[in-house]
């Protein structure tokens, strides 16, 4: 559950430390329209340094959770799940913490080993820095599919953008077993003020946790 939550919330948009070299499927190449769409998406992402808003997560078993997210690029994010969910996910630039507020437990992993690295990179280039396997350009949406392999997920990441303003609308993580977890974001505010305290990980909590 914790792995799946980390994989889902990271988008790839998801988009940083250690990126995968781009390789398209054999015999498949981007059209001029697809190249332009990816370039426009890159430009949009790279114009944003902070963002906050609301999210809804849809699990593979049909469960639905929601909460607030805060991003400060490069490297920092906070996903706070509203009750009754108890998860709190924080990236501080080097690590990712997944905290269970009810059980008072915390797991920490290197940021560059998680899909969150895509979302939080300083500079995003989907044309060069990700294993893009498909691009679908429609009048209202642009869908980009990326193959991702990390310690947390080996599967596909599908990003959905608005075709007019290139804002990220939703992403879906398909794991190696074929299970989908989708996250939709809304009420987003870009390049507004942010509180650095949101991205602080309590590393001492693990020491206290291991004492018992």
C-alpha positions, 0 to 999 in steps of 0.5 A, spaced: 500 500 500 505 504 501 509 503 495 503 503 491 501 510 494 508 513 493 508 510 485 501 513 484 503 520 487 509 521 483 507 522 477 512 521 474 509 528 473 510 527 474 518 529 472 530 529 477 535 526 480 536 520 476 532 520 469 532 514 464 535 515 457 529 516 452 528 510 448 522 509 443 519 503 441 522 500 435 519 502 429 516 508 432 517 515 432 514 522 434 510 526 429 511 533 428 505 534 432 507 530 437 514 533 438 511 540 439 506 537 444 511 534 448 516 541 447 510 545 449 509 540 456 516 541 457 516 549 457 509 549 461 513 544 467 519 548 467 515 555 468 513 552 474 517 552 481 511 551 486 504 549 486 499 547 490 492 544 490 487 538 491 488 531 489 483 525 488 486 518 488 483 512 485 486 505 487 485 499 483 480 496 488 475 502 487 477 505 493 478 513 493 482 518 497 483 525 497 487 530 500 492 536 499 499 537 495 504 542 495 510 542 490 517 546 491 521 544 485 527 542 485 526 536 490 520 537 494 513 535 495 508 534 500 501 530 499 497 530 505 491 525 505 485 527 508 481 523 514 479 517 514 486 516 510 492 517 515 498 517 510 503 523 509 508 523 504 514 528 504 520 529 499 525 534 502 530 534 496 534 528 498 529 523 501 521 521 501 518 519 507 511 515 508 508 516 514 502 513 517 499 518 522 495 513 526 500 508 527 506 513 528 510 509 523 515 512 518 518 509 512 524 513 508 527 512 501 532 515 496 528 520 492 532 518 486 529 511 486 522 513 486 517 515 481 517 522 484 523 524 481 520 526 475 515 531 478 520 534 482 526 535 477 529 542 476 529 541 469 524 537 465 525 534 458 520 528 456 523 528 449 530 526 452 529 524 459 524 519 459 522 512 456 516 515 452 512 509 449 506 513 446 503 520 445 496 521 443 494 528 441 487 530 441 483 536 441 482 537 448 487 532 451 495 530 450 496 523 453 503 521 454 505 514 456 512 512 459 515 506 461 518 507 468 523 502 472 525 503 479 525 500 486 518 502 487 515 500 480 516 497 474 510 498 469 507 504 465 506 511 467 500 515 463 500 523 464 494 527 461 495 534 460 490 539 458 491 540 450 490 548 451 494 550 457 498 544 458 497 543 465 497 536 468 490 534 469 491 526 471 496 521 472 495 513 472 501 508 474 500 501 472 504 496 476 508 490 473 501 486 475 497 490 471 493 494 477 492 501 475 492 507 480 490 514 478 491 521 481 487 527 478 489 534 481 485 540 481 484 547 484 491 548 482 495 554 483 502 555 480 508 559 482 505 562 489 508 562 496 510 556 499 512 554 506 518 551 507 516 547 513 511 543 509 517 539 506 521 537 513 522 530 514 523 528 522 528 523 521 529 522 528 522 519 528 525 513 525 530 512 531 524 513 536 520 508 532 526 503 532 527 503 539 520 499 540 
